[in-house]
Amino acid sequence: MALAAPILVEARRFPVGLLLVAAPMLLLVVFVLVPAASAIVSTLTDPRSGGPSLANYRTLLGDPLSRGNLFFTLGSTLAVCGLLLAVCLPVALYLRFSSGRLPAFVQSVAVFPLFVPGIIVAYALIRFLGPNGSLQTVLDAIGIHGFRSPYLTPAGTVIGLVWEGIPLTLLILLSGLAQIPNAAIEAARDVGAGRLAILTGIILPLIANSVTVAFSLAFLGAFGAFTIPYLMGPASPEMMGVFMQRTFSELRDPAQAQTQAVMSFLFCAAVGVIYVRSVIRSRRRGS
């Protein structure tokens, strides 16, 4: 009887849990899954015969401009993810194992872009990095000439997306580092382990899940970005978000714009699978 009581309580809670998730699941199906499935079916259908066809995808991948924009988006996104991890991981380690006013100030500055709209970030970087901007003025004043602005270049897009993505990436890494017990670090030090051995043997394996989550979210955010690539990026090649908008509104080709959207969705879905698997592994370890 004692064992049956918890089972009965869980059985009663089960319908309540289903009711709580029913509304958001319904919204997810109606506003995300159904439009996505409709777009995929539409891009795989020949408008003349109504039968299945890969003509839209052959056009997308066969066009040098479209293919170049896709590869440019993928390369820029991977560059953004790599730079974000390279910048945020050392900062997160410093904040995790330091105390005092200086680490608190560093964290406040690093998280500040989280509260700044993307369009403000873009215009601030244009004023700072653009031609005759603040950086060029300072360099000219100290005798350093020949500065080439990254504005309207691929580097401009990467710099803007990295600056915008630092807060979220840093917070995810800090969350993973916070779960590392100090006792494990102290025990490793007691047996003579150096900083590099502790980093590679204890810290990095324990935060591998957080690094995966940070990479996944950074990839999804950068691949689908529009504001910063539109304002700071080059006219050619273009990020896929800007390219889709131009294909739809300027070239008046909704079929190709939809095909570009589905192709982008497939890349992001592949990374989304990595994210979901990482979350599932984390929940299993927690349970």
N, C-alpha and C positions, 0 to 999 in steps of 0.2 A: 504493500500500500504506500509505503514511504517513497518508493521509486516511481510509482504511478502518478503521484501528485505533480511533480515537475513536468511530466509528459503532458498531463491534462492542461496545465497552465500554458505550455508552449503551443498546444493545439488551439487554445482559445485565442492566443495572440497572433497566430498565423493569418487568419482572415483580416485582422486589423492591419497587419503589415502590408498585406496585398492592397488594401484600400488606400494606404498612405502612398504607395508607389504607383497606383493606377493612374492618377491624374498626370504626373510628369511623364510616365511611360506613354500615355495617350498623346501628349503634346510632342514627344519625341518621334512617335510613329507618324503623326499627321504632318508635322512641319519639317522633319528631317528625312526619315526613311522613305516615305512615299515620294516626295519630290526627287530624292536621289535615285530611287529605282526608276521613276518615270524618265529622268534625264538619261540614265544608262540605256533604257530600252529605246528611247528616241534616237540616240546616237548610233544604235545598232540596227536601225530600221531604214530601209531604202524608201524615201518619200514617194517615189514614182510607183514602185511595185508593191510596197508594203511588206516586203519580205526582209529577212535578216541580211545585213550588209555591213562590211567593214570599211566602206568607202570613206566615211568621215575620218576614221583613224589613219587610213592610208594617205589622205590629203594632209592631215596634221603632221604625220611623221615624214611625209615625202616633201613637204615644203621646207626649204632651208631656213627661212626666217622663223617659222613656228618651231622647228626642231632646235634651232639655236637659242630661242627664248626659253624653251623647256630646259635645256642643258645649262643655260646661264642661271636660271632660277635654282636648279638643283645644286650647282656649284656654289652659288652665293649662299644658299641656305646652309650647306655643310661648312663653309667658311665661317659663317656666323656662329654656328653651334660649337665649332672648335675653338674660336676665339672666346666665346662666352665661358666655356669650361676652363680655358687657360687663364682667364682673368679672374673668374669668380672662385675657383677652387683655392688658390693661395689666400685670397681675402677671407674666405670662409674658415680656413684653417687658422688664420691669425685671430679672427674674432672668437673662434671656439676655445682656443687655448690661451687667450689673453684676457685681462681684466683692467678696469680703470676707465678714465674719461676718454682717452684717445680711441680705444676700440669702439666705445659708444658713439663717438663723433664720426668715425669711419663708417660704421653701420648706418648711421643716419644719412650721411652723404650718399652712400651706395644705394640705399632704398628710395631716396628722394625721387628719381625718375618714375617710380611707380605711380606717383600722384600727379604727374604732368601729362596732359593729353598728347597724343602722338603728333598732331599738327603743330603744337607748340614746340615739341622736341625738334621737329624738322626745321622750323624757322629759326630756332635758336642756333642749331648747328650750321645753318646757311650763313647766319650773321657772323658766326665764329670762324668757320672753315672756308667760306666762300671767297671769291676774288675781292680783294681790298677789305677783307674781314678783319676781325680782331687779331687773329693769329698772324696773318700776313703783316699787319701794322706793327705788332710787337717784334717780329723777326726783322723787318726792315729797320726798326729803331735800334736794334743791337747789331746791325751790320750783316745780317744773314739775308741774302737775296736769292732769287730764283725759285721761290716757293710756288709749287704747282697745286692748286686747290683740288681736292677730291670731289668737289661739288659737280654734279652731273656726270659722274664717272661711276663705274662699278664699285670702286672703293667707297664712294659716298654712301651708297646703299648699305654696304656692309657696316660701315662705321655707325650709321644711324640706327640700324637694327640691333647692333651690339649694345649701344648706349641704352636703347629702349628695353632690351631684354635682361640687363644686369640684375635689376631688383628681384624678379621672379626666380631666376636661376640661383642667385645667392641665397634667397630664403629657403629654397628646396634643399640646397646643400647644407645649410645650417641646420635644417630640421633633421637630416640624416646624421650629421656630426653630433647633434645633441643626444642621440640615442646610444652613442659609444660611452660605456661606463669609464669613469676615471680610473677605477681599480684595474682595468685591463691595461691601460697605459702605464700606470705605476708599477704593475707586476712585470711588464716588459722592461722597464727601466731598471728594476731591481736585479734582473738577470743579465744586465749589461747590454741590452739592445740600444742601438743608436737611433737618431731621429729618422734616418732613411729606412732602417729596418722596421721601425714602428709604423712609418707611413705606408710602406709597401706590404708589410705582413699583417697589419692589424686594421689601420684606418681605411685604406682603399677597399679591401674586401668587404668591410662592414658597411660602407656607403655605396657599394656598387649599385644597389637598387635605386638610391637617390640620384646617382649620376645618370642612370638610364632614364628616370622620370624627367630629370632636368633636360637631358638631350632631346627627349621626345617632345616635350612642350616647347622647347626652343625651336625645334624643326618645324612644328606645326605653325607656330607664330610667325616665323620668318618666311616660310613657303607661301603662306596666304596673305602676307602683308601687302598693303596697298598705299597708304598715305606716304610713308617715308620713301619707298621706291618711286612713287609718282612725283614727289617734290624734289628728291635728291639724286635720283638715279639717271642714267643716260637715256637718250631717246631710242637708242638701239645698241645692244640688245635690251630687252625689257623683261622685268619680272612677270610671272604669269598673271598676277592679279591685274596689273596695268594693261597687259596684252589682251586679256579677256574683255576688259572694259572698252578698249579701243576697237576690238573686233566687233563687239556688239553695237556700239553707239556710232562709231565713225565709218567702219567698213560695212555696216548693215548686214552682218552675216551671223545671225543667231545660232545657226546649226554648228558652225565652227566654234563659236564662243562656248556653246554647251559642250562640245567635244573637248575643248581645252579645260573646261571645268571638271569634266569627268576624269580626264587624265590626271589633273592635279589631285582630285579626290582619291584616286588609286594610290598615288605616291604617299599621300597623307594617311590613308587607311593602312598601308603597310607599316608605317611608323606607329600608328595607333595600336596596331596589334602588339607591337613590342611594348608599348606603354601598358596595355591591359594585362599582358602576361606578367609584367613586372609588378603591377598592383596585386594580382592574384597570388604571386609568390610571396609578396610581403604579408598579405592577409593570412596565408597558410602558416608562415613562420610565427605570426602573432598569436594564432590560435593554438 
